[in-house]
């Protein structure tokens, strides 16, 4: 039996399958395009070192999304405190 490494090609979701929670998170983040760019690069090159521009773009997108989310949660917290 041979050990299998990462499978970098995108899998087509069957209609009756539930979407992976990580895929849901990435889709909601608005960073799906940069995530797919990383996956496509990895499928082509099989070497993460050759995909650093795509990895960095995805990292930047997720960091921006996390900062927006923190700001949103902070505003909600402040609004909640103001109504008490």
N, C-alpha and C positions, 0 to 999 in steps of 0.2 A: 504494500500500500504506500503510495507516495504522498508526502505532505503537500498541501496546497497553500500557496501564499494568498495575498490579497487578490480579490477579483475586482479590477478597477473599471470594468465596463458597466454602464448603467443598466439596471435591470428594469424590464417593463413590468409595471404593476398590473396584476390581474384584478379584474373588477371586484371580486369577492375578498381580496386581501385588504387587511387594514394597513394604512400608511404607517411607516416607521415613525416613532416619536421624534427622532432626530431629523428626519426629512420634514416633518410638520414644523418643527422649530425653525429650520433653515428657510422654509417657504414663507413662514410668517415674518421672518426677519427682513425680507426683501433682498437677501443675499444669495438667492438660489442660483442666479446666473453665474456669479463668481465661484460658487461651490461646484457647479457643473463644469466650469472651465478647469478647475483643479482636477476633477475626475477624468475629464477628457485628456488632459495633459499626462496624467499618470497612466492612463490606458495606452497612450501613444509611446511614452518614453520609458515607463516602468522604473523611473528613478526620480524621487522627490526633489533631488538637487537641481534637476533640469526644469522644475516647475515652480521655482521660487517666486517669480513675478506673479503667478496666479495665486500661490499660497498667500503672498503678502497682500494682494488685492482682497482676497477673502477675509483675511485677518482684519484688515482695515475696515471693511464693510461691517463685520460682526462687532468690532469695537465701537464703531459709530452707532450701531443699533443698540448696543448695551448702554451707551451713554444716554441716548434718547430715552430708553426705558427707565433708567435711574431717575432722570429728570421728571418723567411722567409720574413715577411712583412718589417722588418727593413732593410734587405739586398736589397730588391726591392726599398725601399725608397732611400737608399744610392746610388744605381746604377742609379736611376732616377735623383738624384741631380748631380751626377758626369757627366752625359751626357749633362748638360745644359751649 
